[in-house]
Amino acid sequence: MTAPRRRRRQRPIRTAVALVVVFAIGLVAGEALHGSGPSGRRQTIVRTLDPLPLVPVERTVTVTTTAP
């Protein structure tokens, strides 16, 4: 008669996975709280920028042709 096989303990793996999940949830919650900023103190500033005038480029082009 053979001895029944023992199941391997999966407790350390499950514990590690649970710790990683809890850590990830903590990171997400911390970023959500940190990213919200102070409430009631929001201000929007709108600025219109006028384009700068274009300076004309003075360029001399010389074309030389030869007669056939």
C-alpha positions as CSV (number, residue, x, y, z in Angstrom):
1,M,0.0,0.0,0.0
2,T,1.4,3.4,-0.9
3,A,1.3,6.4,1.4
4,P,-1.0,9.2,0.3
5,R,0.8,12.2,-1.3
6,R,1.0,15.3,0.8
7,R,-0.1,18.5,-0.8
8,R,2.5,21.2,-0.9
9,R,1.9,24.1,1.3
10,Q,0.9,27.2,-0.8
11,R,0.7,29.4,2.2
12,P,3.9,31.4,1.6
13,I,2.9,32.0,-2.0
14,R,-0.6,33.2,-1.1
15,T,0.8,35.4,1.6
16,A,3.3,37.0,-0.8
17,V,0.5,37.6,-3.4
18,A,-1.7,39.1,-0.7
19,L,1.0,41.4,0.5
20,V,1.7,42.6,-3.1
21,V,-2.0,43.2,-3.7
22,V,-2.4,45.2,-0.4
23,F,0.7,47.2,-1.3
24,A,-0.6,48.0,-4.8
25,I,-4.0,49.1,-3.4
26,G,-2.1,51.3,-0.9
27,L,-0.1,52.9,-3.7
28,V,-3.2,53.6,-5.7
29,A,-5.1,55.1,-2.8
30,G,-2.1,57.3,-1.8
31,E,-1.7,58.6,-5.4
32,A,-5.4,59.3,-5.6
33,L,-5.3,61.3,-2.3
34,H,-2.1,63.1,-3.2
35,G,-3.2,64.0,-6.8
36,S,-6.5,65.6,-5.8
37,G,-4.8,68.8,-4.5
38,P,-6.4,71.2,-2.1
39,S,-10.1,71.5,-2.6
40,G,-11.7,74.9,-3.1
41,R,-8.5,76.7,-4.1
42,R,-8.6,76.2,-7.8
43,Q,-7.9,79.1,-10.1
44,T,-7.8,79.2,-13.9
45,I,-5.7,81.8,-15.6
46,V,-6.2,82.5,-19.3
47,R,-3.6,84.5,-21.2
48,T,-3.8,85.5,-24.9
49,L,-0.4,85.8,-26.5
50,D,0.0,88.1,-29.5
51,P,2.2,86.8,-32.3
52,L,5.5,88.5,-32.8
53,P,6.0,90.5,-36.0
54,L,7.8,88.6,-38.7
55,V,11.0,90.2,-39.9
56,P,11.4,90.1,-43.7
57,V,14.4,88.2,-44.8
58,E,16.3,90.1,-47.5
59,R,17.9,87.7,-49.8
60,T,19.6,88.3,-53.1
61,V,19.3,85.5,-55.6
62,T,21.6,85.5,-58.7
63,V,20.7,83.2,-61.6
64,T,23.3,82.7,-64.3
65,T,22.4,81.0,-67.5
66,T,24.6,80.2,-70.5
67,A,23.4,80.7,-74.0
68,P,23.3,77.6,-76.2
